[in-house]
Every structure is written in structure tokens, then in C-alpha cells.
Amino acid sequence: MAQTYETTIHIHDLKQINGLQTDLLLIGQKLRVPIDYEVTRGDTLWKLSQTFTSSVSLIKSANGLTTNMIYVGQKLKIPPKKLRNQGQFFLMTREEFKDWLFNQKFTRRVGTVQQHHTYQPSYQSFNGSNHFTLMQEMKEYHVSDMKWSDISQQLTTFPDGTVALGRPFNTAPEGSFGLLNEVIMREIERNALAIENVGNFDAEQLTDEQKETIITVTALLMLKYGLQPTVDTITYHHWWDINTGERVLDAGHGHAIKTCPGTKFFGGNSTDDAKNNFYPLVDKKMYEILATMQSS
């Protein structure tokens, strides 16, 4: 790819710019690469940075500029911003995740988004900068202790409102439901995508930033996969027998169930809580995102 577009960008940089967790590319997938640009009337460094997902400081550094002054006809190299990452894990803002999601091509059909809370790590485990440490610890637990092939969840949200990529989207989550029956577990998760929300929401209140991220990320996934918020498309761990994989919804008495995603998760973890306090927020956010996309 780097040779095809005659750019000096390194493969590692290309992956970091585009949030690529593997070397696999699919037909129709959109990639950002550094570009050469000729300044036209009305251009500013800030406008160019917004148009090409770069930053003023990046453009200045790439072109040896000491001021923000540019002129018509000037040739500029514009490098895209790199996403924060450590190995397979990429950390994004809500806007970066939106951009990433709609530029990706996925081969796996998704019909259900699972909502979980981590319980551990809780808010006390998060110090504001240890996102990747917590992601790696979760992966080590899932692989070493639970004997799964990778970190279980595709996405993880944090108290500061950031969201991290974990398990690749084209690989089904692992080990969330039906732990005693692997055949049932695989079938349940075949078309599912898992979100782990860092925190213990039986005891802790969601921060406003994390709450907004959970709503936004879920709405974006609904739009990406052509879904509407229902008990079938957005499911809580609490609604399933963790051993047998039976979906019990609110009739969990006598079953092995968890409180996950927590009794304080958008008002509670019942189906009524989801229908009254979570789904309407996701639905509203979907309309807001669509309106923004149509006007741009």
C-alpha cells in the first residue's frame, strides 16, 4: 500500500493512523495517508487540519513552518494524526471512534451489542492514564485464567470518556454467556459484539463522560450495522444464565445470573430500565449523528 501511493509512510505508521489491528485489508476499506496539497484562497492551517484529520502542529512540523501564515499556491505536506495505541489496543475519543468505525469494512455480521461492566477493574483502578495497562491486564486474565484466545471484548469504555479497541470486530467475543456449554456460547456470540464498561456499577455512579461515550458508541454501532435499540439488539449480561446460556430476561430467579452491567447502569439492569432509561438515549443520539452526517 505504501509503495502503491508512492509515499514514504512506514507500514507501522499506516496502521497507527488508521487504527488497523492486523495487516489485512478489505476491498472498499478507506485509508488515510499523508498527502501533498496546494493552498487555495481561504485556506488556513486550522481548516486544513480539520479537513484532513491532522493538526496544526503536525502540518507545521512536516513543512518546517514557524508561523501559521500560508499563501495561495504554497505546496504543503499534510500528515494525518496517529491514534494512540499499544499493540492491538487503540485508544480513541468519541469523534475518533466515529471516524474509525465508518471507514472500516467488516466481514462478520453483527446483530447484538452486549453491554457489560468490568466490576474489576473498578473506578479505583483507573488513574486517568493507565488505559493500556488495564487493557493488558484484562487480556492476560482472559487468556491465562479463562483460557480464551484473546481479550473477550471488542470495545472498552473508560471513566474519562475514551474508548479502546480490543478484540478485532471480525472475531466473535468469547466467554460471556453459557460458560458450561461451549456450543451454545459460540452460537449466542456468533453475531454479537461486546462492550466492557470499566467500573463497578453496582456501587459506582457512571461519570458523565463515560455515560456519553456509552450512548454514542452504542448509537454508532446501531447505525453501522443497521439496527434499532431493542432487547434483541442491545442486551445486558444480567438477562442471561451465565452457565447454560438461556436468555431469562427479568425472570432470573433460580438461575445463575450476574447483575452486570450493574444496578446503577442507566437506572438499573432490568429490561424496563433499558427500555425507559437507555434505549431512548441511544435512539436520540442516532438521530443526532445522522443529522450531522447529512448536513456535512
N, C-alpha and C positions, 0 to 999 in steps of 0.2 A: 504493500500500500504506500509506504513512504517513497519507494522508488517510482511507483506509478505517477505520483503527483509531483515528482521532482522537488521534493522538499527535504531539507536536512534533518527533519524531526526524527528522533530516535523512537523505536517501537515502544519502549517503556513510556516515553512522553506521550505518544499517541494514545496509549491505554489510560494514562493518568488524566489526560484531557477529556476523554470520552467515557470514563467510568467503565472500562472493559475489564471484566474479571477473568476472561480467558482470551486466547488468540483467535477464537472462532468468530468469523463474520458471516452475516446472512445477507442475501440479496435484498436490496431496498433499505438496509440499515444506513442511517445518516451518521457521518463522522465529521468532526471539526478538525481542521488542520490550519497551520499558520498560512496567512495569505499576504500577497503583495497588493497594495491599494494605492490608487491615485486620488489625492484630496480634491474634492469638488467644493463649489460655493456652499457655504452654510455649515460645512463640517467643523466639528470641534473634537478634541480628544475624548471628551466625555461621551458625545454622541457615538463616536466610532467604537468606544469601549462597550457601550450598551448594545449596539447593533451586532457586533461580532463576538459577544460574550468574552470580552477581555477586560482590561483595567487600564486606567490612565498611566499608572506607574509601569505596567508591563510594556505598553506601547512606547513610552519614553525611554525605557531601558533598552528595548530592542533596536531603537533608532538613534540612540545617543543624544536624545533631546534634553536640554537643560531647562526649558520653559515649556509652557502649554501652548505656545504660539505655533500654528501651522499655516501653510499658504496653499492656494489653489495650484494644482499641478505637482505638488510635492509627492514623492513616492515613499510610502511607509510600509514597513513590515508589521503585521498585526498578529501577535501570538495569542491564541485562546488561553483562558485561565485553566490551570490544572486543579483537579479536585483533590481534596485531602484524602490520602489513602495509606494503608499499611497492608501489603499483600492483597488478599482478595477483598478486604474491607474498605469501602469508600464512605466517607462522611460528607453529608450534604445539608444545605439549607433546604427549606421547603421549595423555594424557587428553583434551586439547582436540581432537586429531585424531579420536579415537574418537567424541566427541560430534558433531563436524562431519560425519563420514562417515555416521553413521546418521540424520542429519537431512536428508541430501541425496537428491534424486531425479536419476537419470541416465538418459539415453535410449540410450546406447551399451552393448551387451552386451560384457562382458569375460570372457575365458576363460583368459587367460595373464597372469601377472605377471612382468615381466622384471627381473632383478637385474643391476646394473652397478656398477662403481666408477668414479669420475671420473678416476683416475690423476693428472690435473691438473684442478682444484686438489687438492693433497695436504694432509696434516695441517699441514704447514709453512705453508700458505697461510691457514689458519684461525686467527684471533686471539681467538676467543671472542665477538666481537660483529659480525663483518663478514658475516653470513649474506646480507643483501640485496645487498651488493656482489658477492659470489661468484655469487649467482643472476643478477645483471645481466650479469656478465662471461661466464657460460656462455651466456646468451641471445644476447649480442652475437656470440659465436663461432659459435653455431648458425645465426644469421640471416645475419650478414655473410660468414663464411667458408664455411659449409657450404650456404648458400642455402636453409635450411629456413624454414618460415613462422613459427616461434616457437621458444621453448626446447623441446627434444625431449621431456624427461621430465615426467610428471605430478607426481612426488614426489622430494624430495631429503632425505636424512638427513645430519645433521651429527655431528661428534665429541662434542658436548655433549648429544646425545640428542634434539635438536629435529628437527622435520620440516617442510619447506616445500612449499606448493602451487606448482606451476609452470604447466605446460600444463593447460588445462581437461580434466577427466575425459572429457567428451563428445567430445573430439577425439583421434583415434588418435595415438600417438607417431610420430616421424618420423626416419628415417635410421639406425636401429640395426642393421638387417640387410639384406643384399642391396643394397649401395650401387651396384652396377653394373647392377642390373635393377630399375627403379622399380616395375614391375608386381608383381613378386614381393615387393618390400619392402612395398608397400601391402597386399598380401594377408596377409603374415605379421603385420603390425601392426594389421590391421583390428580384431581383438578383443583387443588387448594393452594393458597399462598398464605404463609404465616407471618404475622407481625407480633413481635415481642416488645412490649412497652415497659421500659425499665422503671421499676417501682413496685412497692407492695401496697396495692390499692384496697386492701382490707384495713390498712392502718394509716396510709398516707393520702393526702389530697393531691390530685393532679395539679401541676403548675399550669398557669395559663398558656405558656409557650408550648408545653408538651401537648396540652389539650388541643390547641390549634393545629399542631402538626398531625396528631392522630386523625382529626377530622379531615384535614387537607389531603393527607396521604391516602386515606380510605376513599375519599371522593375521586381523587386522580385514578386510583385503581379501578373504581367503578366505571369511569369514563373510558379508560384504556381497554377494558375487557367487555364493554357494552352491557353493564349490569345496572340494576336498580337496588337500593337498600331494602332487603327483606331478611327474615330469619334464615332463608336458604342461601343468601349470598354474603351476608356478614354474620358470622357465627361466633358465639362465645364458648370457651372451653368448658364452662360450667354446665353447658347443655348436653354434655356427652359423658357416658360411663367410660372412665379412663381405661378400664380393664377390657371390657367387652366391645367397646366402640359403638354401643347403642346410643342413638340420639334420644334423650329423655326430655329435653327442653326444661320445663319447670317442674316436672314430675320426678325429681331426683331422689326422693326419699327411698331408702333401701338400696341405692346404687352407689358405686364408688365414684364420687364426683369431687371436683375441686371448686373453690369459689372463684377461680380465675375467669375473667380478668379483674376481679375484685369487687367487694360490696360497695365501694365508693367510686367505681368506674362509671362516669356519666350517670350518677344516680343509683346505680346498682347493677346486678348481673342477671336479672330476670329478663324474659322476653318483653314484658311490658316496659321495663326500664329502657331496653334497647329501642323499642318502637316509639316511646314517648320522649326520650332524652338524647338518643344518639343518632338514630336514622334521620330524623328531621334536620339535624345539623349537617349531616353528610349530604343530604338531598339539596339543602340550601347552598352549600359550598359547590356542589356540582354545577348548579345554575350560574353561580358567580364566575366560576372558572370558564364555563362555556361562553358567557357574555364577554369576558375579557379576551378570549381566543378569537371570537368572531369579530371583535372591534379592532383587533391588531392587524 
